[in-house]
Structure formats: C-alpha cells, structure tokens
Amino acid sequence: MAVLEDSSANESQPCGQPTRAARAAAFQFLCRALSARGAGPLALPEDGELDWVALVEQASRERVVTTLHLALAEPGWPSAAPADLRDYLTLVHEANATQNRAIRQQAKD
C-alpha cells in the first residue's frame, strides 16, 4: 500500500482555486466571525491576508452565508472586505429575507 504524500507543502491548485492553507484560514475566520457576533469588529488573520473567495465557499458549504452577512455587517465591515463581497452577501441576505417573508405569508393564508 502506497503512502500518500502530504500535499500541503506543494499545493498545485487550478487557477483561481483557494489553497488548502487559504481554506483553513477562511474556516478559522468564519468560526470566529460566527462565534463573536456582536462583539465588535473582527480582526483578520495575523498575516492580514484572507482569501475572501475561500471564505464565501466555506460559508456556502456550511449553509451560513446569511449569518456571515450579519456577523460582518453588524459590527462594521472589515476594512479589507472587498465591495463585491459586501454586495454578494447583502444580495443573498436580502433574497433570503424576501423568501422568508413569502413563506410566513403563505403560512398565514
């Protein structure tokens, strides 16, 4: 049986795909963001770098995109958060709120 090599040292990712390290950092940031809701602005990782695409992918996998929007928007968006990230999370949050209102209205009828 062959032993698999640790690919974390030599990560060859397709163009535009987050690395394993970027995904791990995004997961840690996501956990901090969701557990610290309302505790003030979030600090970025120590190196100041965060792969925002990896963060959105992780939030989508965990089905917490709308909660991430609240966690980032309530205390004030991190200054490094790109405008398109804010726009995307706001769009998803608003679409979710619209859908929830429709479901509540349907339940009342």
C-alpha angles and dihedrals in degrees: 000000000000120000113233115235119238102255095191092089094051105031111177105188128177112257111286095012117125116245122240090256091051091050091050092050090047091051092050091048090048091052091049092046094052096043095045097051109153094009095109136266117343122241118229120235115292093262090053092237124119126169099226092192090056089049093054092044091052093046089050092050090051092043093235102116094120091046089050089054090055093044091054100036101045098061093034126278116280107260091236093055108116118238092239090056090053091047093049095047091046091050092050092046093050092046090050091049091050091050092048091051090051092050092049091049091049090050090052093051 
